[in-house]
Amino acid sequence: MALRKIVDRLRQPIEELDRRDLEAYCTTLGATPLDKVELRRPVRVAGEVRSLRIVPRAGADAVEVSINDGRGQVTAVFLGRRRILGVSPGRRIVVEGVITGEGRRRLIYNPVYKLLGS
């Protein structure tokens, strides 16, 4: 039985294994899974930073941080900032705020955040 599990694990793509590990990690933190969040409700989500970009919004720069928890994705938008120390791709993070929708994207504006170990 254990040999069968090892063989099954070796057959799966690395991306799928990483996704499952990230999903399990976020579940242990007690955060709301991103595929279950509701718009316009306070929420606490956890995940891994996938990308960062600086975008001009309303005449000022904003940092957009894409966060993935293995089930879905949300973008944390930090208005009036060009960088956030410690936030980089691959870093795990917990954010708290209110989810809004912009088209198909889910956004959290100026969330409270906590950086976790990688």
BELSULRA-V72102 format. One record per helix or strand. SS is the DSSP state (alpha for helix, beta for strand). FROM is the first residue (numbers start at 1). LEN is the number of residues. If there is no record, write none. Layout:
# BELSULRA-V72102
SS:FROM:LEN ; SS:FROM:LEN
This chain:
# BELSULRA-V72102
alpha:2:10 ; alpha:14:15 ; alpha:34:3 ; beta:42:16 ; beta:60:9 ; beta:73:7 ; beta:92:11 ; beta:105:5 ; beta:112:4
